[in-house]
Amino acid sequence: QHSRARENETEAVSAGGDKYSLAACQDALLELGDIPPVLYVRALTLFKDKKWRRFFMLTPTHMRLALILALK
């Protein structure tokens, strides 16, 4: 059921929903590839803040990994 709820939220984003949602940010984070687990958790923690989610999503795609790696 959790998986289905996440699918619905992802579909809503692609259909014009909140592109700064937690689900959208998590999907974008996962698209970056192999991220160290500590940095992944740190990024998810920061995603609680709507302003940080917006900042992350507005960062050019090619710079997002550098942004996450800088969280050390």
Phi, psi and chi 1 to 4 in degrees:
 res  aa     phi    psi   chi1   chi2   chi3   chi4
   1 GLN       -  -40.9 -177.1  175.5    2.8      -
   2 HIS   -59.6  -40.6  179.8  -92.1      -      -
   3 SER   -63.2  -41.9  174.8      -      -      -
   4 ARG   -66.3  -39.4 -176.5   65.1 -167.9  144.5
   5 ALA   -62.4  -40.2      -      -      -      -
   6 ARG   -66.6  -39.1 -179.6  148.4  162.6   69.8
   7 GLU   -60.8  -43.7  -77.0  178.3   22.6      -
   8 ASN   -62.0  -41.7  -72.1  -19.5      -      -
   9 GLU   -66.3  -41.1 -169.2  170.7  -13.4      -
  10 THR   -64.6  -40.6  -58.0      -      -      -
  11 GLU   -62.9  -38.7  -71.4  168.5    9.5      -
  12 ALA   -64.2  -38.6      -      -      -      -
  13 VAL   -64.4  -46.7  169.2      -      -      -
  14 SER   -69.0  -20.8   62.4      -      -      -
  15 ALA   -94.6   17.0      -      -      -      -
  16 GLY   102.4   16.1      -      -      -      -
  17 GLY   -77.0 -157.5      -      -      -      -
  18 ASP   -75.6  105.2 -177.5    4.8      -      -
  19 LYS   -74.4   -4.2   62.3 -176.6  174.9 -179.1
  20 TYR  -108.7   15.9  -52.1  118.6      -      -
  21 SER   -67.5  163.0   70.8      -      -      -
  22 LEU   -58.8  -42.4 -176.7   56.0      -      -
  23 ALA   -63.3  -42.7      -      -      -      -
  24 ALA   -64.1  -40.6      -      -      -      -
  25 CYS   -67.7  -40.4  -71.0      -      -      -
  26 GLN   -64.9  -41.0 -172.4  172.9   14.3      -
  27 ASP   -61.0  -44.2  -72.4  -14.9      -      -
  28 ALA   -63.8  -37.6      -      -      -      -
  29 LEU   -63.9  -44.8 -175.5   63.0      -      -
  30 LEU   -65.8  -29.8  -68.9  171.4      -      -
  31 GLU   -68.0  -15.8  -72.2  173.5    6.6      -
  32 LEU   -73.0  -15.0  -63.2  177.7      -      -
  33 GLY    99.3 -141.6      -      -      -      -
  34 ASP   -78.3   97.6 -168.3   25.3      -      -
  35 ILE  -105.4  133.7  -61.8  170.0      -      -
  36 PRO   -54.7  137.0  -24.4   33.1      -      -
  37 PRO   -52.1  -39.0  -26.5   34.1      -      -
  38 VAL   -62.5  -40.8  170.8      -      -      -
  39 LEU   -72.8  -33.0  -64.5 -179.4      -      -
  40 TYR   -61.3  -48.0  178.0   80.5      -      -
  41 VAL   -65.6  -40.0  170.9      -      -      -
  42 ARG   -61.6  -42.7 -156.3  169.2  -72.9  162.0
  43 ALA   -64.1  -43.5      -      -      -      -
  44 LEU   -61.2  -38.1  -70.3 -179.0      -      -
  45 THR   -62.7  -42.0  -59.1      -      -      -
  46 LEU   -67.1  -28.5  -71.8  170.6      -      -
  47 PHE   -66.3   -9.6  -72.0  160.5      -      -
  48 LYS   -64.6  -25.3  -68.1  178.7 -175.7  178.1
  49 ASP   -90.5  117.5  179.6  -12.6      -      -
  50 LYS   -58.9  -36.8  -71.7 -178.7 -177.9 -179.3
  51 LYS   -65.4  -38.6  -70.2  179.7 -177.0  177.4
  52 TRP   -68.8  -38.7 -152.7   90.3      -      -
  53 ARG   -59.8  -44.5  -71.5 -163.4  -50.6 -101.2
  54 ARG   -62.4  -45.6 -176.9  167.0  160.0   50.4
  55 PHE   -57.9  -46.7  173.6   72.7      -      -
  56 PHE   -60.7  -47.1  177.2   76.4      -      -
  57 MET   -70.9  -26.2  -65.8  -57.0  -79.6      -
  58 LEU   -84.4  -12.6  -70.3  173.7      -      -
  59 THR   -68.1  133.4  -61.9      -      -      -
  60 PRO   -53.3  139.6  -24.8   33.8      -      -
  61 THR   -50.9  -41.6  -55.2      -      -      -
  62 HIS   -70.0  -12.4   70.0  -79.0      -      -
  63 MET  -103.5   -8.0  -65.3  -60.8  -63.5      -
  64 ARG   -63.4  -39.2  -72.1  180.0 -176.2  163.5
  65 LEU   -64.2  -42.7 -177.5   56.7      -      -
  66 ALA   -59.7  -39.8      -      -      -      -
  67 LEU   -61.7  -45.8  179.5   65.8      -      -
  68 ILE   -66.8  -42.4  -64.0  -56.1      -      -
  69 LEU   -65.4  -24.8  -66.0  175.7      -      -
  70 ALA   -75.7   -7.0      -      -      -      -
  71 LEU   -73.6   -5.9  -65.9  175.8      -      -
  72 LYS   -57.5      -  -66.8 -179.9 -177.7 -179.2
